[in-house]
Amino acid sequence: MRADQDPFGWPSGGSALPRPAGWTGQRLPVWLKVSMGWVALLALGMAAAAAWSSWTGQPATGVPLAAGAIYLGHVVGLATRFWWTPRRSSQTGTLTAAPAGTKGVRFGYSAWSYYWLTAVLVMTELAALALTVALAMSATVVGVVTAVVIGVLVLVVGWFLVTMLRLAPGNLILSPSGVYHRSLTSTHFIPWDAIVAVSAEWIGTPIIAVKAFPSQDTQLRRSMGRFGSGEVQFLPLMVIRTAWLVTDPTTVYHALSFYHAHPDLRAELATPAAPDRIGNGRAIGQQQP
């Protein structure tokens, strides 16, 4: 097949890509929707109470209410980002230098996803630190022990936050030699000849699973050891959580599936032909049963 040829029976360039079967039919639990709705109403109520306190000349009362409203609002924003399908950027991958020394097509992580998670973690850390200091100053056995436990958790979360920001921004790169994924706390490379399937799955949120067998050419670096964002627990699979992607996850899934199914076209991943094919909707992967 030529690089500029549309596969027989597939839609022409520019048509909408079919959504993978693994993401259709999945619904958020009712209890989760109700919980987030309740948190959103609570945030609005606290914001209204803070505004009323300020209007009536009681700013000292309004400050903690405003802080609570901001925190809960960010929790809702984070949940919305990861559990609902947001409007994605129209970009469909850019040509960039790949870790293997060649070039490849890069799909970046969203700055908005980093913002929501970072904001929630920073505010949680500040609140936990204040609580730790208060408990430690209580000079009671229970207070000191609780302060130590919370302090350890603060350190772990802080370690995660620093590691995540150090590796940011994450990305997924398709190159002629294989697939490279830099997530929040780890990097993972799998050569094409070790990949056996690409599928769309659902693990709490939509994911793209790159199924592979162990290979001596596979590379993995865990910046937090056994801790971290959790993707490495599925080894030897590579797991890409779609909520982090700037590009429409359906586009990314089809690009991965297409080049896995067409080894004769992988060389174009190092050329402008690949972003052009993906951007024009001519990289359409195999449909899941």
Beta strands, then each sheet from edge to edge (+ up, - down):
strand 1: 94-97
strand 2: 103-108
strand 3: 171-175
strand 4: 178-182
strand 5: 186-191
strand 6: 195-202
strand 7: 206-212
strand 8: 219-222
strand 9: 238-241
sheet 1: 1+ 2- 3+ 4- 5+ 8-
sheet 2: 6+ 7- 9+
end
